[in-house]
């Protein structure tokens, strides 16, 4: 029989949503910063698009986070 570890830390769904949302917001900031520091237009536009797309992910994660908190 498997031994139980009473010292193990368990992550809840809320914990995982919060972490994913925080990571997503950080990626938005990073992509925006990259797009402002790069001169190559193709790369700049790619990072702008990534920031927008990641912003959608962050928004969806935040909505789930707020729903789960209730």
N, C-alpha and C positions, 0 to 999 in steps of 0.2 A: 504494500500500500504506500502511496506517495506521502512523504512527510510534509506537513504544513509549515510554512515559514511565517511565524507570527510577527516578524519584523519587516515583512515585505510592505512596500508602499503600493497602494492600489490607486490607479487613476480612474476617475469617473468619466462619464461621457461629457459632462460639463467641463471638466479639466482639459480634456482633449480638444473640445471646441474652443475653449479660451486660448489654448496654446496655438492652435491652427490659425485663429483669428489674429493673434499677435504676430505670428510669423508672416502671415499674408500682408498685414499692414506694413511690416518692415520691408517686405519685398516691393510694395508699391513705392515707398520712399526711396529705396535703392534705385529702382528703375527710373524714377523721375530724375534723381540726381545724375544718373548715368546719361540720360538723354540731354541734360543741360551741359554736360562737360565734354561731349563728343562732337567733333566737327563733321564727321562723315554722315551725310544726310540719311543714307539707307539705314545705318546702324542707329542713328538718333531716332528715326521714325519707328524702328523695331522696338527700341526701349520704351518709347511713348506708348506704343500699342500694348506692350507687355504690362505697363503700369495700369493702363485702363482695364485690361482683362483681369489683372490681379485685383484691382479695385472692385470688380464685380464679385470675385470670389470672397473678398473681405466682407462685402456687404451681405452676401448670402450667409456667411459664417456668423456674422453679428446677429442677423435675424434669428438664426437657429439658437444662438447663445441666449438671446433674450427670451425666446420661447421656452427654452429648456430651464431657465432660471425660475420661471413662474411656478 
